[in-house]
Amino acid sequence: MSDQTINYKIKDVSELTELGDKKTTKSKGGLKVYKQAPKYTLIKTHTVRRSFCTNAYLAGVPVIDIMSISTHTTESSNMRYIKITKEQQADRMA
């Protein structure tokens, strides 16, 4: 399946979740343009990959296993995908 087809299918599934809207900012001619868009229209394969890495890490899956699924070759590149707050890290360590 092509990336474009996968992205369309991700958007179709995400639409069913009723995620709400998100305010986005784009620079056009040096000016900031604000736009409100449904979140499901912004989700792509990269979003899914990042979410998987973070959720698996929080669930206690070993980093080496996450790397094998997400196809990261180094631990440092994999850790850039894991986005957790300091509170989440403290909860995980407790």
JOGI-V301569 format. One record per residue. N is the residue number from 1. RES is the residue in one small letter. PSI is psi in radians with two decimals (* if undefined). OMEGA is omega in radians with two decimals (999 if undefined). Layout:
# JOGI-V301569
n->{N:N}
res->{RES:RES}
psi->{PSI:PSI}
omega->{OMEGA:OMEGA}
This chain:
# JOGI-V301569
n->{1:2:3:4:5:6:7:8:9:10:11:12:13:14:15:16:17:18:19:20:21:22:23:24:25:26:27:28:29:30:31:32:33:34:35:36:37:38:39:40:41:42:43:44:45:46:47:48:49:50:51:52:53:54:55:56:57:58:59:60:61:62:63:64:65:66:67:68:69:70:71:72:73:74:75:76:77:78:79:80:81:82:83:84:85:86:87:88:89:90:91:92:93:94}
res->{m:s:d:q:t:i:n:y:k:i:k:d:v:s:e:l:t:e:l:g:d:k:k:t:t:k:s:k:g:g:l:k:v:y:k:q:a:p:k:y:t:l:i:k:t:h:t:v:r:r:s:f:c:t:n:a:y:l:a:g:v:p:v:i:d:i:m:s:i:s:t:h:t:t:e:s:s:n:m:r:y:i:k:i:t:k:e:q:q:a:d:r:m:a}
psi->{2.45:2.77:-0.66:-0.76:-0.74:-0.76:-0.70:-0.76:-0.66:-0.75:-0.69:-0.81:-0.74:-0.55:-0.57:-0.35:-0.19:1.02:-0.38:-2.84:2.82:2.41:2.20:2.71:2.37:2.44:2.18:1.95:0.58:-0.09:2.54:2.25:2.16:2.46:2.39:2.24:2.60:2.41:-0.63:-0.40:-0.25:-0.18:2.32:-3.12:-0.62:-0.71:-0.76:-0.73:-0.79:-0.75:-0.72:-0.85:-0.79:-0.85:-0.68:-0.72:-0.78:-0.47:-0.07:0.22:2.31:2.47:-0.67:-0.62:-0.69:-0.73:-0.68:-0.56:-0.74:-0.07:0.46:2.49:-0.37:2.66:-0.62:-0.68:-0.59:-0.70:-0.42:-0.43:-0.36:1.97:1.79:2.70:2.93:-0.60:-0.72:-0.68:-0.73:-0.72:-0.72:-0.66:-0.50:*}
omega->{3.13:3.11:-3.12:3.12:3.12:3.12:3.08:-3.12:3.08:3.13:3.11:-3.14:-3.12:3.13:-3.13:-3.07:-3.14:-3.09:-3.09:-3.10:3.07:3.09:3.14:3.13:3.10:3.12:-3.14:-3.14:3.14:3.13:3.09:3.11:3.14:-3.11:3.08:-3.12:3.04:-3.09:-3.07:3.13:-3.09:-3.07:3.13:-3.12:3.13:3.11:-3.14:-3.14:3.13:3.14:3.11:-3.11:-3.13:-3.10:3.11:3.12:3.13:3.12:3.09:3.10:3.13:-3.09:-3.13:3.10:3.08:-3.14:-3.11:3.12:-3.08:3.11:3.01:-3.09:3.10:3.14:-3.13:3.11:3.11:-3.10:3.06:3.13:-3.09:-3.10:3.10:3.12:3.09:3.12:3.11:3.11:3.13:3.10:-3.13:-3.14:3.14:999}
